[in-house]
Amino acid sequence: MSDVINLVDVSVIRSGNAILAGVDWAVAEGENWVVLGPNGAGKTTVLQIAATLIHPSAGSAEANSRKPSAPPP
C-alpha cells in the first residue's frame, strides 16, 4: 500500500508564531484516522495542509501524489 497523505517535518509560522513545528504524518491507503486535540493545537492547519489547501512554511506535504501550490511571494 502507498501513502495517500505524507507530511515530512512540516512547520507553519504565522505572524512570527509557530502554529506547527516538525510534524511527520503518513496515512496509508485504507487507514482511518481521527485528529484530536484542544482548541488552538493546530488540527485544522494540519488538515488544510493534508488537503493541499495551504502550503507549509517548512517541510514537505503530499496528498495523493499532489503537492500544495507554492506560497505567495
Backbone hydrogen bonds, N-H to C=O, Kabsch-Sander energy under -0.5 kcal/mol:
donor,donor_aa,acceptor,acceptor_aa,energy
4,V,27,V,-3.0
5,I,27,V,-1.6
6,N,62,E,-2.8
7,L,25,W,-3.4
8,V,60,S,-2.9
10,V,23,V,-2.8
11,S,58,A,-2.2
12,V,20,L,-1.8
14,R,17,N,-2.7
17,N,14,R,-2.4
19,I,12,V,-2.9
19,I,17,N,-0.8
20,L,12,V,-1.4
23,V,10,V,-2.8
25,W,7,L,-2.3
27,V,5,I,-2.6
28,A,26,A,-0.5
29,E,2,S,-2.4
31,E,28,A,-2.2
36,L,34,V,-0.7
41,A,38,P,-1.7
46,V,42,G,-2.5
47,L,43,K,-2.3
48,Q,44,T,-2.5
49,I,45,T,-2.2
50,A,46,V,-2.7
51,A,47,L,-2.0
52,T,49,I,-1.7
53,L,48,Q,-2.9
54,I,48,Q,-1.0
57,S,11,S,-1.8
58,A,11,S,-1.8
60,S,8,V,-2.2
62,E,6,N,-1.4
63,A,66,R,-2.8
64,N,4,V,-2.6
66,R,63,A,-1.5
